[in-house]
Amino acid sequence: MQKYKYFFAFLFFLNSIIAQKDTVKLKEVIITSNRIEVNFSQKSRTITVLTAADIAVSSASNVSDLLQEVAGVDIRRRGINGMQSDLYIRGGNFNQTLILIDGIKMDDAQTGHHTMNAMIPLENIAQIEIIKGPAARVYGQNAFTGAINIVTKKVVKNNGTLQVGYGSFNTRRGAVSFERKIKSGSVFTSFNYQDSDGYRFNTDFENSTNFTKIAINRTTLTSFFTQRKFGANGFYASPEYKDQYEETQTSLVAISQKYKGENVTVKPRLYWRRNQDMYLFLRNNPSYYRNLHISNKIGAESNVLIQTKMGEIGAGVDFSNVFLASNNLGNHKRTVVTGFLEYKMHLLDEKLDITPGVAINYYSDFGTNAFPGIDVGYVVTENFKLYGNIGYTYRVPTFTDLYYVGPTTIGNPNLEPESALSEEIGANIYLNKLKVNIALFNRKSDNLIDWTKENEADKWQTKNFSSVSTRGIETEIDYAFKMLNFTQKVKIGYNFLDDKINDTNVQFTRYSLNSIKHQLSLNFRSQLLPRLTQSIVYKYVQRTQGESYNVVDAKITTVLAKKWRLSLTANNIFNAVYTETNLVPMPKGHVLIGLKYMAKY
């Protein structure tokens, strides 16, 4: 504990100097869960919540861009508008993070490159919950370094919207949505479309998404379908391969129910996730090299919450069958059974909460493993809470890791699962106008899977190699104040990572050595006039391989009339030259003008 003494001293000092009269109250939000739900101010985990209000004023136009503003989250994009991007959290790779939609796990057994395919439009989202570190283990497989739960909106009034947009690179957008309360529930549906000529050769794209959510009594039907078609200039393998092309389709259908008694809540669910990926090495010559992969995941789960005098007991089981049909990977089937159990105890007049838990995973091709962990939180003062987490996490290889054969890459059917032990200590400070989170974390990952090779001329091949130690510090500060009778908000996020590969026996690795070393995000959202709001975001990144860059985005929104909104979004306004992955250059400054009409009835 000696090395943490300055950390704790800083926390107590910070708590004392901000104990003053508050003038702006930040709204409390509920962190949702398949089992135990808590108020944001009562959490004992490192969790960031982006609300619908945050999303509305953000300069981001899609989930990928929005998540880049969060400390500890590394979105590595290829191109614009989130057309192809990979999600990394705290130095983990894109296979080690989990996306959920309303608590439904959207992991893809083919490859983690499809994790971000399921991103629904921002207008359909009520809030986004980002959980980092060992506490993410409660979601099971793939939540190796963290998990992101996208909570879709609920209908609160009868409303309809129509949106159009036009911007750089001949980018066109259109969206229409309809929401209505009915006698026994509600209906919400939307359609979004966008296309673009692209910002350089072979980066054009076309994207469409349908989303529907129907709630009747205690039953909710959720469905969406998204299709992407895009030129993939240098996206995969070597950046010299400029003629690649890809089409993906991702869909979800889920039926959920909720039965609530006096002390017991039961939430059963059936779901079906499908993903289709068609890849061409040469866009204009499909016969040269073409991959077609179709994965289906059909599952059933049930979660139970039991309220007791001492605390809450959360339990759940998730059973799924995964099917893959592929001309490259072959046909495969995987059965997965995951059980969860956690017990949140409240002690010492509810100043102390302790949540031990365990996830047990069974894979038909990798056997059974158990992953215990514990979260502890202690309320020092009304506005100051300390917490700590420790837990084991686990990831099995994807079918691409195991079986892929390509011009420059080859899989390895003898791979073993990777695992990690993660620890974290942190503190939350809450005042009416200020929220501060700071956390120190450490993770030792063993048997890691990566694409490796011994010589530059060799093919990349997957391999379990040695271990990686990751440690760092992360902080987020939210501050709100009044000026000219309007609320202004400032958000600061910083993340430092120190990655070290221990005793590696390979010469080259593709993904494990280029995590973010320093990451700083400054976000100022303001309003100075009754009909005008603006936001500006500054992002600084320095990677372990030495590359660093600064990017500034901004957005202005004005109310033209009661039902009309006009916005101007500008990204990379100072024309920074940089790449995020695979040496794919990101576009210089570009803008998008949007017009939105809202009808109430």
C-alpha positions in Angstrom: 0.0 0.0 0.0 3.0 2.3 0.3 2.9 3.2 -3.4 -0.7 4.4 -3.1 -0.2 6.8 -0.2 0.0 9.9 -2.5 -3.0 8.7 -4.3 -5.1 8.6 -1.1 -3.7 11.9 0.1 -4.7 13.6 -3.1 -8.2 12.2 -2.9 -8.8 13.5 0.7 -7.3 16.9 -0.3 -9.6 17.1 -3.3 -12.6 16.2 -1.2 -11.8 18.9 1.3 -11.3 21.8 -1.1 -14.5 21.2 -3.1 -16.7 21.0 0.0 -18.6 24.2 -0.8 -22.1 25.4 -1.6 -23.3 24.0 -4.9 -25.3 25.9 -7.5 -26.0 23.3 -10.2 -27.4 19.9 -9.5 -26.3 17.1 -11.8 -29.2 14.7 -12.5 -28.8 11.2 -11.0 -29.0 8.3 -13.4 -29.6 4.6 -12.9 -27.0 2.1 -14.1 -28.9 -0.8 -15.6 -28.0 -4.4 -15.3 -29.4 -7.8 -16.1 -29.4 -8.3 -12.4 -28.5 -5.7 -9.7 -29.2 -2.1 -10.7 -27.8 0.9 -8.7 -27.9 4.7 -8.7 -24.8 6.2 -10.4 -23.6 7.8 -7.1 -23.8 4.4 -5.3 -21.5 2.5 -7.7 -18.4 0.7 -6.6 -17.0 0.2 -10.0 -15.4 2.3 -12.7 -18.4 3.2 -14.9 -19.0 6.1 -17.3 -22.5 6.9 -18.3 -23.3 9.0 -21.4 -26.9 10.2 -21.2 -29.3 11.2 -24.0 -28.6 14.8 -23.1 -24.8 14.2 -23.5 -25.4 12.5 -26.8 -27.7 15.3 -28.2 -25.0 18.0 -27.8 -22.0 15.9 -28.7 -20.1 16.7 -31.9 -20.1 12.9 -32.6 -22.5 11.6 -35.3 -22.2 7.9 -34.4 -21.4 5.7 -31.5 -17.8 5.1 -32.6 -16.9 8.8 -32.6 -18.8 9.3 -29.3 -16.9 6.6 -27.4 -13.6 8.3 -28.4 -14.4 11.0 -25.9 -14.3 8.5 -23.0 -11.1 8.0 -21.0 -9.7 4.5 -21.3 -11.7 3.7 -24.5 -9.7 3.5 -27.7 -11.7 3.4 -30.9 -9.5 2.6 -33.9 -11.3 3.7 -37.0 -10.7 2.9 -40.6 -12.5 5.7 -42.5 -15.3 8.0 -41.4 -18.8 7.7 -39.9 -17.8 4.6 -37.9 -18.0 2.5 -41.1 -15.3 0.1 -39.8 -13.8 0.5 -36.3 -12.4 -1.6 -33.5 -13.1 -1.2 -29.8 -10.3 -1.4 -27.3 -10.5 -0.7 -23.5 -7.5 -0.1 -21.2 -5.0 -1.6 -23.6 -7.0 -4.8 -24.4 -7.6 -5.7 -28.1 -10.8 -5.7 -30.1 -11.6 -9.4 -29.2 -11.4 -8.6 -25.4 -14.3 -6.1 -25.2 -18.0 -6.8 -25.1 -20.9 -4.8 -26.6 -24.4 -5.3 -25.2 -27.7 -3.8 -26.4 -30.2 -3.6 -23.5 -28.1 -6.3 -21.8 -28.0 -8.6 -24.8 -24.5 -9.8 -25.5 -23.6 -8.9 -29.1 -20.2 -10.8 -29.3 -19.4 -12.3 -32.7 -17.8 -15.8 -32.8 -16.3 -15.2 -36.2 -14.1 -12.2 -35.3 -14.1 -9.2 -32.9 -13.8 -6.9 -36.0 -17.6 -7.1 -36.1 -18.1 -5.9 -32.5 -19.0 -2.4 -33.7 -21.2 -3.5 -36.6 -24.2 -3.5 -34.2 -24.1 0.2 -33.5 -27.5 1.6 -33.6 -28.1 5.4 -34.4 -27.5 7.8 -31.6 -31.1 9.1 -31.8 -32.3 5.6 -30.6 -30.2 5.6 -27.5 -31.3 6.5 -23.9 -27.8 6.1 -22.4 -24.5 4.3 -22.9 -22.8 2.6 -19.9 -19.1 1.9 -20.1 -17.8 -0.4 -17.4 -14.0 -0.9 -17.2 -11.7 -3.2 -15.4 -12.4 -6.4 -13.3 -16.0 -5.5 -12.5 -16.9 -6.2 -16.2 -16.5 -9.9 -15.4 -20.2 -10.0 -14.4 -21.0 -10.0 -18.2 -19.0 -13.2 -18.8 -16.9 -14.1 -21.9 -15.4 -11.3 -24.0 -15.7 -8.7 -21.2 -11.9 -9.3 -20.7 -11.0 -5.6 -20.2 -14.4 -4.0 -20.2 -18.0 -3.9 -21.5 -20.3 -1.3 -23.1 -24.1 -1.6 -22.6 -26.2 0.5 -25.0 -29.6 1.2 -23.4 -32.3 2.0 -26.1 -34.8 4.7 -25.5 -38.3 4.3 -24.0 -41.3 6.0 -25.4 -42.5 8.8 -23.1 -44.6 10.8 -25.5 -46.1 10.7 -29.0 -43.4 12.0 -31.3 -42.1 11.8 -34.8 -38.8 13.2 -36.3 -37.4 13.7 -39.8 -33.7 14.5 -40.4 -31.6 15.2 -43.4 -27.9 16.0 -43.7 -25.2 16.8 -46.2 -21.5 17.2 -45.8 -18.0 16.8 -47.1 -17.1 14.0 -49.5 -20.6 14.2 -50.8 -22.0 12.6 -47.7 -25.8 12.3 -47.5 -27.9 11.4 -44.6 -31.6 10.8 -43.9 -33.6 9.5 -41.0 -37.2 9.2 -39.9 -38.6 7.9 -36.6 -42.0 7.4 -35.1 -42.9 6.8 -31.4 -46.2 6.4 -29.8 -47.7 5.4 -26.5 -50.6 2.9 -26.8 -53.1 1.7 -24.2 -51.0 -1.2 -23.0 -47.5 -0.1 -23.9 -45.6 1.8 -26.7 -44.2 1.5 -30.2 -40.9 3.0 -31.5 -39.5 2.5 -34.9 -36.8 4.3 -37.0 -35.0 4.1 -40.3 -31.6 5.7 -41.0 -29.6 5.9 -44.2 -26.2 7.5 -45.2 -23.8 7.2 -48.1 -20.7 9.0 -49.2 -18.1 9.1 -52.0 -15.4 8.7 -49.4 -12.4 10.9 -48.5 -9.9 9.1 -50.7 -9.8 6.3 -53.3 -12.0 3.3 -52.5 -13.5 4.6 -49.2 -17.0 5.2 -50.4 -19.8 3.7 -48.3 -23.5 3.0 -48.0 -25.2 2.3 -44.7 -28.8 1.7 -43.6 -30.4 0.7 -40.3 -33.9 -0.2 -39.2 -34.7 -0.3 -35.5 -38.0 -1.2 -33.8 -39.0 -1.6 -30.2 -42.5 -2.6 -29.1 -43.5 -2.9 -25.4 -46.8 -4.4 -24.5 -47.5 -5.0 -20.8 -44.5 -6.8 -19.4 -43.2 -8.0 -22.8 -40.7 -6.1 -25.0 -39.8 -7.0 -28.6 -36.6 -5.4 -29.9 -35.3 -5.8 -33.4 -32.8 -4.1 -35.7 -31.1 -4.7 -39.0 -28.0 -2.8 -40.2 -26.2 -3.1 -43.5 -22.9 -1.6 -44.5 -21.2 -1.6 -47.9 -17.8 0.1 -48.1 -14.5 0.3 -49.9 -11.7 -0.9 -47.7 -8.6 0.8 -49.0 -5.8 -0.6 -46.8 -8.2 -1.6 -44.0 -6.8 -5.1 -43.5 -3.6 -6.9 -44.0 -1.1 -4.6 -45.6 -2.0 -0.9 -46.3 -0.7 -1.4 -49.8 -3.8 -3.4 -50.7 -6.0 -0.6 -51.9 -8.7 -2.5 -53.7 -10.4 -4.4 -50.8 -14.2 -4.2 -50.4 -16.6 -5.5 -47.7 -20.3 -5.8 -47.0 -21.7 -6.7 -43.6 -25.2 -7.3 -42.3 -26.0 -7.5 -38.6 -29.4 -8.2 -37.1 -31.0 -8.8 -33.7 -34.4 -10.1 -32.6 -35.1 -10.4 -28.9 -38.2 -11.0 -26.8 -37.8 -10.0 -23.1 -40.2 -10.1 -20.2 -40.1 -8.8 -16.6 -42.0 -10.3 -13.7 -41.7 -8.2 -10.5 -42.9 -9.4 -7.1 -42.5 -7.9 -3.6 -38.9 -9.0 -3.2 -38.2 -11.0 -6.4 -37.7 -9.8 -10.0 -37.4 -12.3 -12.9 -36.3 -11.3 -16.4 -36.4 -14.1 -19.0 -35.3 -13.5 -22.6 -35.0 -15.2 -26.0 -32.7 -13.7 -28.7 -31.2 -14.3 -32.1 -28.2 -12.5 -33.4 -27.1 -12.9 -37.0 -24.0 -11.5 -38.8 -23.0 -11.8 -42.4 -19.7 -10.7 -43.8 -18.7 -10.7 -47.4 -15.1 -9.6 -48.2 -13.3 -9.1 -51.5 -9.6 -8.8 -51.8 -10.0 -7.1 -55.2 -13.3 -5.2 -55.5 -13.6 -5.4 -59.2 -12.5 -9.0 -59.4 -14.6 -11.1 -56.9 -13.3 -14.4 -58.2 -9.7 -13.6 -57.2 -10.3 -13.9 -53.5 -13.7 -13.8 -51.8 -14.8 -14.7 -48.3 -18.4 -15.2 -47.1 -19.0 -15.8 -43.4 -22.5 -16.2 -41.8 -22.8 -16.5 -38.1 -25.9 -17.2 -36.0 -26.3 -17.0 -32.3 -29.5 -18.3 -30.8 -29.9 -18.0 -27.0 -32.1 -18.0 -24.0 -31.4 -16.4 -20.7 -33.0 -15.7 -17.4 -31.9 -13.4 -14.6 -33.2 -13.2 -11.1 -32.9 -10.4 -8.4 -33.8 -11.2 -4.8 -34.0 -8.4 -2.3 -33.1 -9.3 1.3 -32.6 -7.4 4.5 -28.8 -7.6 4.1 -28.6 -6.8 0.4 -29.4 -8.1 -3.1 -28.8 -11.5 -4.7 -28.4 -11.6 -8.4 -28.3 -14.8 -10.4 -28.6 -15.7 -14.0 -28.0 -18.4 -16.7 -27.4 -17.9 -20.4 -27.6 -20.8 -22.9 -26.7 -20.2 -26.5 -25.8 -22.1 -29.7 -23.5 -20.5 -32.2 -23.3 -21.6 -35.8 -20.8 -20.5 -38.4 -21.0 -21.2 -42.2 -17.9 -20.0 -44.1 -16.2 -20.7 -47.4 -12.9 -19.9 -45.7 -13.2 -20.9 -42.0 -15.4 -23.9 -42.6 -18.7 -24.9 -40.8 -18.5 -24.9 -37.0 -20.9 -25.1 -34.1 -20.3 -24.0 -30.5 -22.5 -24.4 -27.4 -22.0 -21.9 -24.6 -23.6 -22.0 -21.1 -22.8 -19.2 -18.7 -24.0 -19.0 -15.1 -23.7 -15.9 -12.9 -24.1 -15.4 -9.1 -23.4 -12.2 -7.1 -24.4 -11.0 -3.7 -24.3 -7.3 -2.8 -24.2 -6.9 1.0 -24.7 -3.6 2.9 -22.9 -3.3 6.2 -22.0 -0.6 8.8 -25.2 1.4 8.3 -24.9 0.9 4.6 -21.5 2.7 4.5 -19.8 -0.5 3.3 -20.9 -2.6 0.4 -19.3 -5.9 -0.6 -20.3 -7.8 -3.8 -18.6 -11.1 -4.3 -19.6 -12.9 -7.4 -18.6 -15.7 -9.9 -19.2 -16.4 -13.5 -19.0 -20.0 -14.7 -18.5 -20.6 -18.5 -18.9 -23.8 -20.4 -17.7 -24.1 -24.0 -18.3 -27.2 -26.0 -14.8 -26.9 -27.5 -12.9 -25.5 -24.5 -14.5 -27.0 -21.4 -15.6 -25.3 -18.1 -14.0 -22.5 -16.2 -15.0 -20.4 -13.2 -14.1 -16.7 -12.7 -14.6 -15.3 -9.3 -14.3 -11.7 -8.2 -15.2 -9.2 -5.6 -16.2 -5.5 -5.5 -15.9 -3.4 -2.3 -17.1 0.1 -1.7 -16.9 2.4 1.4 -18.6 5.7 1.9 -16.1 7.9 3.7 -18.3 11.0 3.7 -21.6 11.8 2.0 -19.8 13.0 -1.1 -16.8 10.7 -1.0 -16.6 7.0 -1.7 -13.6 4.6 -2.0 -13.9 1.3 -3.9 -11.8 -1.6 -5.1 -12.3 -4.6 -7.4 -10.4 -7.8 -8.2 -11.4 -10.5 -10.5 -10.5 -13.1 -13.2 -11.5 -12.7 -16.8 -11.4 -15.1 -19.8 -11.6 -15.2 -23.6 -11.8 -18.1 -26.0 -10.4 -17.9 -29.5 -12.7 -16.7 -32.3 -13.2 -18.9 -35.3 -10.9 -16.5 -37.3 -8.2 -17.0 -34.7 -8.5 -20.7 -35.1 -9.1 -21.4 -38.8 -8.6 -18.3 -41.1 -6.5 -18.7 -44.2 -5.7 -15.6 -46.2 -3.0 -14.1 -48.5 -1.0 -12.8 -45.6 -2.5 -14.5 -42.5 -3.2 -18.0 -41.2 -5.1 -19.2 -38.1 -4.0 -21.8 -35.5 -6.5 -24.6 -34.5 -4.3 -25.4 -31.5 -4.9 -22.1 -29.6 -5.7 -22.1 -25.9 -8.0 -19.6 -24.2 -6.5 -16.5 -22.7 -7.1 -15.3 -19.1 -6.3 -12.4 -16.8 -6.3 -11.3 -13.2 -7.3 -7.6 -12.9 -7.2 -5.3 -9.9 -8.4 -1.8 -9.4 -8.7 0.8 -6.6 -10.6 4.1 -7.1 -12.6 6.9 -5.6 -15.8 8.7 -6.5 -16.5 12.3 -5.4 -20.0 13.7 -5.9 -21.2 17.2 -5.4 -24.2 18.9 -6.9 -22.1 20.5 -9.6 -19.1 18.2 -9.7 -18.4 14.6 -10.2 -14.9 13.1 -10.0 -13.7 9.6 -10.6 -10.1 8.4 -10.3 -8.8 4.9 -10.5 -5.5 3.0 -10.5 -5.6 -0.4 -12.2 -3.4 -3.4 -12.9 -3.9 -6.4 -15.2 -1.8 -9.5 -15.8 -2.9 -11.3 -19.0 -1.7 -14.8 -19.6 -1.7 -17.0 -22.7 -2.6 -14.0 -24.9 -3.6 -14.6 -28.5 -2.2 -12.4 -31.2 -1.2 -12.5 -34.8 2.6 -13.0 -34.8 5.5 -13.8 -37.1 9.3 -14.3 -36.8 10.4 -12.5 -40.0 8.9 -9.6 -41.9 8.3 -11.7 -45.0 6.4 -14.4 -43.1 2.7 -14.7 -42.9 0.9 -13.5 -39.7 -0.2 -16.5 -37.7 -2.2 -16.6 -34.4 -0.3 -17.8 -31.4 -0.5 -17.9 -27.6 2.5 -16.0 -26.3 3.8 -15.3 -22.8 1.9 -12.6 -20.9 1.3 -8.9 -20.8 1.3 -6.7 -17.7 -0.8 -3.6 -18.0 -1.1 -0.9 -15.3 -2.3 2.7 -15.4 -4.3 5.5 -14.0 -7.6 7.0 -15.2 -9.6 10.0 -14.2 -12.8 11.7 -15.3 -14.1 15.1 -14.0 -17.5 16.5 -14.8 -18.2 20.1 -13.7 -21.4 22.1 -14.3 -21.9 25.9 -13.6 -24.3 28.7 -14.4 -23.4 31.5 -16.7 -25.9 33.9 -18.3 -28.7 31.8 -16.8 -27.7 28.8 -18.8 -25.9 25.6 -17.6 -22.4 25.1 -18.9 -20.6 21.8 -18.7 -17.0 20.8 -18.7 -15.7 17.3 -18.9 -12.1 16.2 -18.6 -10.8 12.7 -19.1 -7.3 11.4 -18.8 -5.9 7.8 -19.1 -2.3 6.6 -18.8 -1.3 3.1 -19.7 2.0 1.2 -19.2 2.0 -2.0 -21.2 4.8 -4.6 -21.0 5.1 -7.9 -22.8 6.9 -10.4 -20.5 9.4 -12.8 -21.9 7.9 -12.8 -25.4 9.3 -15.4 -27.8 8.1 -13.8 -31.0 9.6 -11.0 -33.1 6.5 -9.3 -34.4 3.0 -8.9 -33.0 0.1 -7.1 -34.8 -2.2 -5.8 -32.0 -0.6 -6.0 -28.6 2.1 -3.3 -28.8 0.2 -0.2 -30.0 -2.1 0.7 -27.1 -2.6 4.3 -26.0 0.0 5.5 -23.5 -1.4 9.0 -22.9 -5.0 9.9 -23.7 -6.6 13.3 -22.8 -10.1 14.5 -23.7 -11.4 18.0 -23.0 -15.1 18.6 -23.7 -16.9 21.9 -23.2 -20.6 22.1 -23.8 -22.1 25.5 -23.5 -25.1 27.8 -24.2 -24.9 31.5 -24.3 -28.1 32.4 -26.2 -31.6 31.0 -25.8 -31.7 29.3 -29.2 -28.0 28.4 -29.6 -25.9 25.7 -28.1 -22.3 24.6 -28.9 -19.8 22.0 -28.0 -16.1 21.6 -28.6 -13.9 18.5 -28.0 -10.2 18.4 -27.9 -8.5 14.9 -28.0 -4.8 14.1 -27.5 -3.4 10.6 -28.0 0.1 9.3 -27.7 0.6 5.6 -28.5 3.2 3.2 -27.2 4.9 3.1 -30.6 5.5 6.9 -30.4 2.9 8.4 -32.6 0.9 11.3 -31.1 -1.8 13.6 -32.5 -4.2 16.3 -31.5 -7.8 16.5 -32.9 -10.5 19.1 -32.4 -14.2 18.7 -33.2 -17.0 21.1 -32.7 -20.8 21.4 -33.1 -23.2 24.3 -33.2 -27.0 23.7 -32.9 -29.7 26.4 -33.3 -33.4 26.3 -32.8 -35.0 27.8 -36.0 -38.5 27.4 -34.8 -40.4 25.4 -32.2 -40.1 22.2 -34.3 -36.9 22.8 -36.3 -33.2 22.3 -35.4 -30.3 23.2 -37.5 -26.8 21.9 -36.7 -23.3 22.3 -38.1 -20.7 19.6 -37.1 -17.0 20.1 -37.9 -14.5 17.3 -37.3 -10.7 17.6 -37.3 -11.0 21.3 -37.8 -7.2 21.9 -37.7 -6.4 19.2 -40.3 -4.4 16.9 -38.1 -2.5 14.2 -40.0 -2.8 10.9 -38.2 -3.7 7.2 -38.3 -5.5 5.1 -35.7 -4.8 1.6 -37.1 -3.1 -0.3 -39.9 -1.6 3.0 -41.2 -4.9 4.0 -42.7 -4.8 7.8 -42.8 -7.8 9.5 -41.2 -9.5 12.4 -43.1 -8.6 16.0 -42.7 -11.2 18.6 -41.8 -14.7 17.8 -42.8 -18.2 19.2 -42.0 -21.8 18.0 -41.9 -24.9 20.2 -41.9 -28.0 18.7 -40.4 -31.7 19.7 -40.3 -34.2 18.1 -37.9 -38.0 18.4 -37.7 -39.8 17.2 -34.7 -43.6 16.7 -34.6 -45.7 16.0 -31.5 -49.2 14.7 -31.7 
